[in-house]
Amino acid sequence: MRTSPFDLSGRRALVTGSTRGIGAGIAEGLARAGAHVAVHGRDELGVKAAVNQLRNALADDGIEALVDSVVFDVTDAESMLSAVARLEQDLGGIDILVNNAGIQHRSALVDFPLHAWQEVLSANLTSCFLLARQLAPGMIIRGRGKIINICSVQNRLVRGSTSAYAAAKAGLGALGQVMCAEWAAAGIQINGLAPGYIDTDLNTALKQNPEMVDWIKSRTPAGRWGTPQDLAGPAVWLASAASDFVNGQVVFVDGGMTAVI
Ligand SMILES: NC(=O)c1ccc[n+]([C@@H]2O[C@H](COP(=O)([O-])OP(=O)(O)OC[C@H]3O[C@@H](n4cnc5c(N)ncnc54)[C@H](OP(=O)(O)O)[C@@H]3O)[C@@H](O)[C@H]2O)c1
């Protein structure tokens, strides 16, 4: 029996892009809540290192969690879908999908290269459609499932130079609503988490500009950049029974950035 609505024991989770950054923070949060987590990235060595790091962090706190790994490139549909089919079979199903892997490309719209546009759309949007389409049938058979799409403050407020990223994230928010329309009655909850500015490798270029770093702090009511751990609690909530009547939403985890002008 579950003593807490946030308990994820017995639940199997795939968090894409969980070798570092926000995905690693979410994977750790889900594992601490009891889930059996599959850590994912493109590179076998990087995934192994992330799995060890996660196991050690949990062991330090006396938590025995099941941690698996899976390696694929989210822009290579064929290898992604076959790797995920194998993972689903090995784990006996996947109850929680966190569509987190993503990339950024910054360039003025008039100069934006088509190949970069396609790569951003493929990594940040098409892969989420493909993974959800692959895993939803099993969730429908079991009568339960959680899909968490990692969106962005750019679902609501955009900046110049991020056209492909902003379009992909807005598309992901809308895609989540369609998934809700089609799958909610089958017991699946699909929601977006929209992080504000989080201190990860994705923002390396921004962090090299001290004025930008300060502007983000001043533009965020909380007065600081976010950390990957800031996403863990909201992800556990959206992955757990505590959010069973929350569906088709995008929840902003941004220190208040989108609440103020
Ligand atoms: N950081 C922010 O401020 C922020 C704000 C809003 C939204 N987000 C979103 O949050 C998500 C995670 O961002 P992050 O800041 O944590 O990024 P990050 O630190 O750069 O980490 C990206 C993760 O995605 C994986 N990845 C990237 N491209 C991939 C591909 N083609 N195939 C497989 N895996 C791939 C990376 O794996 P490898 O180790 O194999 O490279 C890594 O695990 C993204 O969707 C991003 O758009 C971030």
The ligand as a MOL file (V3000), in Angstrom:
LIG
                    3D

  0  0  0     0  0            999 V3000
M  V30 BEGIN CTAB
M  V30 COUNTS 48 52 0 0 0
M  V30 BEGIN ATOM
M  V30 1 N 18.6920 24.9080 -18.9290 0
M  V30 2 C 17.6500 25.7180 -19.0750 0
M  V30 3 O 17.7100 26.8860 -18.7060 0
M  V30 4 C 16.3720 25.2060 -19.6880 0
M  V30 5 C 15.2530 26.0540 -19.6510 0
M  V30 6 C 14.0590 25.6110 -20.2050 0
M  V30 7 C 13.9950 24.3650 -20.7650 0
M  V30 8 N 15.0890 23.5590 -20.7920 0 CHG=1
M  V30 9 C 14.9410 22.2320 -21.3930 0
M  V30 10 O 15.3260 21.2470 -20.4750 0
M  V30 11 C 15.8270 20.1160 -21.1850 0
M  V30 12 C 17.1870 19.7440 -20.6300 0
M  V30 13 O 18.0510 20.8530 -20.7750 0
M  V30 14 P 19.4170 20.9960 -19.9610 0
M  V30 15 O 19.5770 22.4450 -19.7210 0
M  V30 16 O 19.4630 20.0550 -18.8470 0 CHG=-1
M  V30 17 O 20.4480 20.5640 -21.1170 0
M  V30 18 P 21.9140 19.9220 -21.0480 0
M  V30 19 O 22.5400 20.1650 -19.7230 0
M  V30 20 O 22.5780 20.4050 -22.2770 0
M  V30 21 O 21.6180 18.3450 -21.1620 0
M  V30 22 C 21.0160 17.8610 -22.3200 0
M  V30 23 C 20.7500 16.3880 -22.1840 0
M  V30 24 O 20.0710 15.9650 -23.3750 0
M  V30 25 C 20.8210 14.9450 -24.0100 0
M  V30 26 N 20.7420 15.0860 -25.4570 0
M  V30 27 C 20.8900 16.2230 -26.1930 0
M  V30 28 N 20.7530 15.9400 -27.4980 0
M  V30 29 C 20.5050 14.5980 -27.5780 0
M  V30 30 C 20.2960 13.6990 -28.6470 0
M  V30 31 N 20.2980 14.1120 -29.9140 0
M  V30 32 N 20.0830 12.4060 -28.3680 0
M  V30 33 C 20.0990 11.9670 -27.0950 0
M  V30 34 N 20.2930 12.7660 -26.0260 0
M  V30 35 C 20.5090 14.0570 -26.2770 0
M  V30 36 C 22.2500 15.1010 -23.5070 0
M  V30 37 O 22.8900 13.8410 -23.6030 0
M  V30 38 P 24.4540 13.6720 -23.9020 0
M  V30 39 O 25.1160 13.6040 -22.5600 0
M  V30 40 O 24.5290 12.3980 -24.6540 0
M  V30 41 O 24.8940 14.8650 -24.6860 0
M  V30 42 C 22.0060 15.5480 -22.0630 0
M  V30 43 O 21.7500 14.4350 -21.2490 0
M  V30 44 C 15.8450 20.5110 -22.6530 0
M  V30 45 O 14.6830 20.0360 -23.2860 0
M  V30 46 C 15.8150 22.0210 -22.6010 0
M  V30 47 O 15.2630 22.5950 -23.7510 0
M  V30 48 C 16.2870 23.9550 -20.2710 0
M  V30 END ATOM
M  V30 BEGIN BOND
M  V30 1 1 1 2
M  V30 2 2 2 3
M  V30 3 1 2 4
M  V30 4 1 4 5
M  V30 5 2 4 48
M  V30 6 2 5 6
M  V30 7 1 6 7
M  V30 8 2 7 8
M  V30 9 1 8 9
M  V30 10 1 8 48
M  V30 11 1 9 10
M  V30 12 1 9 46
M  V30 13 1 10 11
M  V30 14 1 11 12
M  V30 15 1 11 44
M  V30 16 1 12 13
M  V30 17 1 13 14
M  V30 18 2 14 15
M  V30 19 1 14 16
M  V30 20 1 14 17
M  V30 21 1 17 18
M  V30 22 2 18 19
M  V30 23 1 18 20
M  V30 24 1 18 21
M  V30 25 1 21 22
M  V30 26 1 22 23
M  V30 27 1 23 24
M  V30 28 1 23 42
M  V30 29 1 24 25
M  V30 30 1 25 26
M  V30 31 1 25 36
M  V30 32 1 26 27
M  V30 33 1 26 35
M  V30 34 2 27 28
M  V30 35 1 28 29
M  V30 36 1 29 30
M  V30 37 2 29 35
M  V30 38 1 30 31
M  V30 39 2 30 32
M  V30 40 1 32 33
M  V30 41 2 33 34
M  V30 42 1 34 35
M  V30 43 1 36 37
M  V30 44 1 36 42
M  V30 45 1 37 38
M  V30 46 2 38 39
M  V30 47 1 38 40
M  V30 48 1 38 41
M  V30 49 1 42 43
M  V30 50 1 44 45
M  V30 51 1 44 46
M  V30 52 1 46 47
M  V30 END BOND
M  V30 END CTAB
M  END
